[in-house]
């Protein structure tokens, strides 16, 4: 019985296929009917596409690739270990480093790092603008709809500038409390300057995207330099603190040794021909004090040499695989693609409205009018 329920007569299937073909043919006929409207829509789409394509400013992206080789040899084969072995000490042990190379993207996108780029000197390719990055951001162009969106805030800003003395509006950059304009520039640069890392190979890629190719190259190069210096400063900070402490301790122990040596020499010269046992005992005590001071002084000197060698050992080495170069072509979407996309989108929206939307709109309108009546 179930087979009989699912069974359809061949004539019925042919009728449904014919009906489906008739539906597609009907759609094709409707499209042919509204072809003049679609032609007009295509013309409007071309105009809109040209306007939008010309309104979007060009963007240039500079990519820099780094291959960092961090210091701190775990096997004790660094300069500190070599100095320690020459001076009679043990091999230096590896230290756990809180700053990992995988944190480079987070460092680049941090607010303090972005704020350090504000005063970077930049120059456009045509040489017309030579200023700081924070000032150059005000010179960048935007699409016309962006000005319409920001028109209220620009009007309020203009009114405030008229009512307020210009000397009072100048403020020093405060990372703890940024103004609205500073915050918006920081957020913009966080999107335009991006660092990515391949966890498998350790390769770090830095992308800087701005409207001028030379400015983008300068900023990408500055980001690399600041990132290197940031990591180097962090890596050698502890070693520098240890070295500074050992230098102070070295000078203190040196003065103690010199005093003990001078005291022993003075006592020895003053009592050279005296054969009393008490004199010999005091002389032996002073000599022991001098020898002990020398041993401590010698050990601190060895540790100081190891600490100085460790500063150089802790410095990471960055191999710049792909340096910053001025790009020749923009990196954003081509104007031809924008023109074609807007034209096709306009045609599709017009066709859907003519074929489907207008019919349902009239139906909904008639239903509403009947309910009102």
Steps between C-alpha positions, in 0.01 A plus 500: 500500500789735581642452152168599351490819710842615384438408142431781254375452153751598230250741351476682834882535519516633145227750583696628804822529297311691230354728766851562637628578154207732443586684824860555392387610161259741663783651705708534186211674326462742791870578490475571129199719569684713754826510307475873442467554874805279554691704245416813694603329824829404340560861403419616853727228637787616281458858622479391863797269452712780357404733785573238767822383335633855474390585855691216668864610549783270400673297770858374488623208709863440597595156633811428707600145597717429804665185622584559869761286671464549872797480738532295817662174390363224718804282449736752654691580184462879511745776579410498868571129526830545315606785727396304806702196392812714437462662841453169676123511551228257406292511184223755505156354533220582262234741623132491418420803287162664551516671160448252221539575132135404448399815690618725216144549358372601845791740548443670164125538565545638852409863567841604646678361194264684261541824694879477456443512123310830517815713487663299220612731222338413166520642150269439205628369169445834327680684782211740564440379857784466750363469851429257784275198462229636730479816286511304173191302605304826484618549141370164378197502276176317561189413295236769468248303706749505786482880509119483508516256792745714694334833414329543844820437695696730266244775554519463877879503482494818288267675746723401794807629318328837453391525861826372651846655489737293283772510765266325744418218258862387465551198727793274572459140395393299804484121447293462816227734376473543124275747326234386254715597200807325641299187580353488150847534346634221722215269399554588133872417518426174678304395190757633254811358673473126555758244606451131432715205604535151366522285814647215299798688355514799737494744207345836589325704229420868550254677267457878490219641283468873434397727214853602399752228399804676647326572829394135524860390441634742763247387758565130430872556544439697822276225638774244439764718668280575802394137536863388496598763755201413719594133515872576544430739788282242669747218451803686635318690776561234765859447383565876518355519850723210610802663337431835668467332840822302450686814393401672825590190698829475309605854592401442864702178524789665319515780757478247783790304351707813449439607859594157636809493281606849606439420866705183482788670312508791748502268801766277341729796425455646847577172685750335266785468759280416800500130598212498747247221460214744534637698209522188286145398596364842403698488177360156419146619574538799272643280228203261528260793479681623190490154339130459580422844356694409187309172457164679528624777269622242246170308504296817448729598211438162337124533541515851352677373189238226462218754539653727235526209260139402573372839384633430152381140516144599588466732200274338238609492138243593234557391144300725266395258229289752302583868568263793457476628143278766344212321318427586139133397489211548743388206711128573535228381261545609140273773368401277209384230742302757700339633181407151380371394843279806546360465148413132548351569843281779360374278218423214740312722745296657219420161346390351835280800566338486158446122504413431863507806721249712313243216496522439875506871574171548313350201678600631844376845408160364392468296822573804714256717305224236535551480876480879528178511300 
